[in-house]
């Protein structure tokens, strides 16, 4: 009995360690890929420069664009890492369980998308009501001003 508990405790830890190692390995591979890609783009731009001279601003713009692309791909936040780890976990499941997990995750995402749409529609509806109220108040104020009637309000006690 204690052996089973020990195995159950060490197995998730091993999976986590493997996951962290795979994430580290993937980052290193991506970094190497982008460095190679940047080097290729620089060599292309140099060959173009030899054929057709470019202005300094054009070559600087090309370098900046390639660096921005590379930095965007390298900057991953906790959401990226979470979904990558979820992907690895789901891929390790048997096909039927993986399909069920995919279905449930899709349901959850759809529910949240619908909730976001509903909240946005509610905000727009409230803004329209406020705008209508302001228009109504302006119309009533302009009618009262033209009639010459002055209203006085006293606090209710």
DASULWO-V576115 format. One line per field, one symbol per residue. ss: DSSP state (h for helix, s for strand, l for the rest). psi: psi as a letter, one per 20 degrees, with the letter a starting at -180 (. if undefined). burial: 1 if it has 16 or more other ideal C-beta (glycine too) atoms within 10 Angstrom, else 0. A space follows every 50 residues. Layout:
# DASULWO-V576115
ss=???
psi=???
burial=???
This chain:
# DASULWO-V576115
ss=lhhhhhhhhhhhhhhhhhhhhhhhhhhhhhhhhhhhhhhhhhhhhhhhhh hllllhhhhhhhhhhhhhhhhhhhlllhhhhhhhhhhhhhhlllhhhhhh hhhhhhhhhhhhhhhhhhhhhhhhhhhhhhhhhhhhhhhhhhhhhhhlll lllllll
psi=ghhggghhhhghggggghghghggggggggghghgggggghhhghhhhhh goprrhhghhhgggghhggghhhhopahgghghghhggghhirqgghghg ggggggggggghghgggggghgghggghgghhggggggghghghhhijpp pppqqp.
burial=00000000000000000010001000000000010000001000100000 00000000100100010001000000000000001000000000000000 00000000000000000000000000000000000000000000000000 0000000
